[in-house]
Amino acid sequence: MSALFMTIDTLNQPTSVLVPLYAVLISQPQERLTPAHCHASGQLFGAVQGLLSIGAEAAQWVVPASHCVWMPPHHSHSLRSHGPFAGWSVYIDEAACDRLPATPCVLRVSDLLRVAVVRAASWNGQLQDERQARVAGVILDEIAAAPHEALGLPLPSDPRLLRVARAVLDDLAGEHSVAALAAWAGLSPRTLVRRFTAETGFNFSAWRQRARILRALELLAAGQAVTSIALDLGYDNVSAFIAMFKRVMGVTPGKYGEGWE
């Protein structure tokens, strides 16, 4: 990755311009699965749509497209998309990470950050000029200023519980009972409930509810109507969905969605 961070000194350029980042857009028709790894550079990454499961050294998250993950240099992380993947990454030279968060975290993606990343990705790693360096500066400023949000959805580490969690994430409208899921995973219902709570900090019902909230945030960011979101998440009663959302997020889905208008 070191070749991507370059000092530009062309014939008609009296001063050198340091452009300390490299951005890419990625799209593939299949699920994206990246094993644990780390970079000498920092990395900011997110999805264009859908949810990402992110594993970090001390945390695991499920992150909607309205948010992104900041991973400082030398921090191990893994990634899994739920379904086909369309996303983006920005790799940032370690020397430019001093004023950025020192620990992995989830950040809300501003419209300005999203547009600047798309512009930076269009450079294709080519030599960059002062104008492009200013765009890179905007990206760094937006990362530094972005609010941290506790949108993480803890994932269990036990392989059988993780299998259950992923099955739920892949079918959030499903109403599979704890007993049915436990039998499918080869556990007793009591063991599933007890160990799921111990490993995630949430009882199973609250965990599934939190997963639905995250999916709702992604759909709100895409401009989908609240009624449609409620139906997609398995709610027969739209009012029940709105009440659940407000209880967890403190505002109604419509009010929260105003942040994307």
N, C-alpha and C positions, 0 to 999 in steps of 0.2 A: 504493500500500500504506500510505501514511502515515495515511490515515483510519482504518485498522484499529487503530492504537495510540492509545489515548485515556486521558485523565484523567477519572475519574468523580467528579462532585460533585453528588449529588442532594440533595433537600430535607432528608431525615432523616439525612444523612451528614455529620458534622462535619469529617471529614478526606477528602482526595482519595486515591483508590486508583489506582495506576498498574498496568495490566495489559499487559505489554510483548510479548504474543504473540497470534497468531491461528492456529488449527489447523483443518485441513480433511481430510475423508475423501473419496477419489475412487475411483469404480468405473466402468469402461467395458468393453463387450464386445470391443473391438478393441485392437490394440497401441497403446501410447502412445508417441509420438515427439515430444520437445521439443527444438528446436534450441538451440544455445549461446546463453546469455543470462546476466544477472546481476541481483541485487537490491540495493537499499540496505539491506535487512534481511538477517539471517542466516537460513538455512533448514536444518531437519532433515527428512529425508524417507526413506521406505522403502516396501517392498511388504508387503502382507498375505500374498501367496503368489507363488511364481515368482521369477525373477531379473530384476534391473535392470542394464543397461549404463549406466554413468555416465562421462561425459567431463569432466575438469577441466583446468585450465591445464597442470598438470605431470604428470598421471596419468590413467589410465583404469582403471575397476574393473568387475567383475561382482559384484553384491552379493545374497546370499540374504535371505529374509524375516526370518531370525533376527538380522539386522544392519541398520544404517541408515547414512546418509551425513550428515555435518555439513559445511555449506558456509558459511563466514564471509561477512559482507557484502562485496559488490563483487567476488566471485570468479566468473568465468565457468564455466558448467557446462551439460551437456546430459544428456538422459535418453532411454533406449529400454527399453521392456519387451519381454520375450520372450513373446508371446502376450497374451491379454486382461489388462487392468491393473486391479488393486485395490490401492490404496496410501493413503498419508497424508503430509501435510506440516505442518510447524509453522514459521511465519514469526516471527522474533524481532527486535524493535526493535534497531537498531544500538547504542543506548546500553546495552542489557542484555547485549551480547555480550562485554564486557570480560574477564570471567572464564571465557569459553568458549574452546575451542581456536582458535588464530590461523590455522591452515592447514586446508585440506580434509582429512577423514579418515573412516575407517570405524569405527563404534562398535557394540558389541554392545547389543542392545535388551533392557533389563531388563523384567520383568513389570510393575513399578511404572510405568516410563516408558510402556509400551504402554497401560496402563489410564488414566493421566493424560492422554495425548494424545486418546484416545477421548472422555474427559469434556470436555476443552477444545473438541473439535470440535463438541460438542453445543450450545455457546453460540451458534453461528451469527453471530458478530461482534457480538452484542448487548452493551449496556452490562453491565459486570461488577462484582461486589461484592468485599468483602474475602475471603470464602470462596473465590471463584474465583481471586482473586489468589494465595491460598496454593497452589492447585493449579498455577498458572503457576510459582510458585516451586519446586515439586517438579520440574517439567519441567526448569527451568534447573539445579537441583541434580543431576539424573540425567544430564544432558548433560555437566556438568563432571566428574562422577565416573566416567562410563562408560569402561571399558578400551578403548584403541585396539587394533585387531586388523589384522594384515597379511593380510587376506583378498582383497586386490586381485588381479584377474586381468588382467594387461596385455593390451591389445588392439593389434594392429598398426595403423599409420596408412596403409600402402599399401592403396588401395581393393580390389585383388585379394586380398590377404591378409586384409583385413577381411571380405570376402565369405566366404572360407573359414572364418574364425573364427565368424562368425554362423551359418553352416550347421551347424557342429559344435555350437554352443550350442543350436540348435533341434532337434538329434537326437543327444543325448549317448549314447544306446544304440547308435547306429550304429557300424559298424567300417569305415568307408570308408578305403581305403588312401591314403597320401600321393600315390601316383601318380594315383589316380582323382581326388582333390581338386585336384591340380595341373592335370590336364588340363581339369577343369571350370572352373578359374579362368584358364586360358590361360597357365600357367607350366610350366616344367620342374620335375620333382620336386626336383632339386638346388637350383634357385633358391628354391623354396618353403621348403625346409628351412633354407637358409642365411639368407634374409631374415627368416623367421619368428623364428629364434633371435636375430638381430641386433635386431629391433624389439621383442621381448617379453622377452628375457632367459631364455626357456625353449625347449628344443627342442620340436618339435611334439607328441611323445608325452607329455612332461612337462606341457605346457600343457593337453592334453586331459584328462589325469589330474587336474590341478588344477581344471578346470572341473567334472569329475564330483564332486570333493570338495565344491565349493560347492553343487552341486545336492543332494548327500547331506545337507549341513547343513540346507538348507531343508526337506527331507523329514523329517529327524529332528525339527526344530522343530514340524512339523505332526503329530507323533506316529506317523508311519508305521513299520512294523516293519522291522528291518534286512534280513531276507530279501526283503521286497517292494522295498526300496530297491535292493538288489543286482540284482534282476531288472530293475527299471525302468532301471537304468544299463547294462544289457547284459552283466552278469556271469552266466555259467552256474554258476559255483562261488562260493557265498556266502563260503566261507573265503578265497578270493582277494580278494574285496572287503574283508573285514575286515582282512586283512593289509595291503592297500594303504592303507586308511584309517589304520591304526595307524602305518604307516611315515611317513606325511605329517603326521598330527596328533598323534602321540605317545601316543594312547589309542585304544581300540576305539570303534566307533560307539555301542554301548550305553552305555559309560562317558561319552562326550561328551554323549549325549542326556539324561543325568541332569540337566543344567543346565536342562532345560525341564520337569522333573517337579515 
